[in-house]
Amino acid sequence: MAQSKLPLSAGGIPRHVAIIMDGNGRWASARGLPRGEGHRRGVEALRKTVRAAGEIGISFLTVFSFSAENWSRPPSEIRDLMGLLRRFIRNDLAELHQNGVKVRVIGERSDLDPDIRRLLEEAEELTKANTGLTLVVAFNYGSRQEIARAAARIATKIKAGEIEPSAITADLIGQNLDAPDLPDPDLIIRTSGEQRLSNFLMWQSAYSELVFVPTYWPDFDRAALEGAIAEYHRRERRYGGLIAQTGS
Ligand code: FPP
């Protein structure tokens, strides 16, 4: 692994970085290209970013790859995005596995085509014992939907008499989210200049630092990731208290 050029003394590397990969369409339009080309270049940026994240020493990288709201896009674009996910898993899974990457998936799987569900399961199964970077693919993901799923799981346990309503705490809700074992993101990056969360990790981002970069996602690379981490280092994290915590 390449050595990080970041000043580790400046607060450490964020353990969990989450990215809203936005601006593929605008990247393509600016070049007179079809939107699909923007998404294809987006996958290349994703590959580079996964590699860079591992090299920098990030432990968890979550990427917003298809939102629950993306179904409202034209069918041809949805087909494109589904095709890219299929190809990403088929072409890149072996390399990810070789590099010790552990793949996890969050989001609602029941509405996905059975072959996509199988590919996602295969990626998780093949890489489950890996100890390198954890790559969390948020696919058909929406945060409100995830919180609703957690509520339904808790309600089922109450109905079965396993727990009392008085046992519902913020921790219990957190434990019933899609990937309860993952730490909350320290840093959330959104590309393309938009400044919103758009239904991404709203529960988990209570204390995350949000960094918005003007770069369209296909142009995002290691230098852009390091720039966002440098901005994270300039922030003081107080978690509602008075004393700044280290940024690691
Ligand atoms: C936002 O760009 C991006 C997405 C809707 C999906 C992100 C997907 C990728 C980076 C490639 C797919 C990767 C996998 C693994 C499936 P936009 O289309 O909203 O851009 P715009 O706001 O400029 O139109």
Residues whose N, C-alpha, C, O or C-beta is under 5 A from the ligand:
A	BS01	FPP	M21 D22 G23 N24 G25 R26 W27 H39 G42 V43 F64 S65 L81 L84 L85 F88
